[in-house]
Amino acid sequence: MIIHNKNVFTEIKDCSTLNELYDSREQLNDAIVVLVHGNGMTDEISAEAAEWLMKVPFAVVFAAEKISGFSYEFLSLFDVRLSSEKYPASAAKADERYRVLCGDTAYFALCSGGCADAPNFVTVIDGEENFSDEASIWTEKICGGKTSAQLKVLVNCLTAVRRSGIDAVLSAESEGFYELMAQKTEDKSDE
């Protein structure tokens, strides 16, 4: 497994299992956003690794060119899923986790059974580069233009949902707003 710290995110390549990622967790202590390139990964899930992934303080992006080969249980452990294809609705589950990850509209569309693909479950990316490069470019674009402190505030809102449900977001957003305003005030006083 290769861990590469970039300016705004940590990139993981050649990871074969979730357990391998879990075993390397100490190397991810300072991460804010982690991009896991999942081509070639198995979707075996150990309870210990799954529990850890649901509690990590950073956002976790999973990228696999052919995502339909992974189980919903595996993919729903990640905050964001990137692929060159949509995920089939027949493989997804209309559970509370799907509702948190994809929103109410997507959840109710999946519940109705009238869609071929799971709405909002996968962000489909395509471009001129190979898929792995496109996933890195997408992640860098999403994280770019923000300081580490700003990115941490945004990620705290995302991870609050994962850990405590949708209601926790309001508290995290409020705290984050005041934290960003304090940073802005400190920046102005340094000038």
Secondary structure, 3 states (H helix, E strand, C coil): CEEEECCCCEEEECCCCHHHHHHCHHHHCCCCEEEEECCCCCCCCCHHHHHHHHHCCCEEEEECCCHHHCCHHHHCCCCEEEECCCCEHHHCCCCHHHHHHHCHHHHHHHHHCCCCECCCCCEECCCCCCHHHHHHHHHHHHHCCCCHHHHHHHHHHHHHHHHHCCHHHHHHHHHHHHHHHHHHHHHHHHC
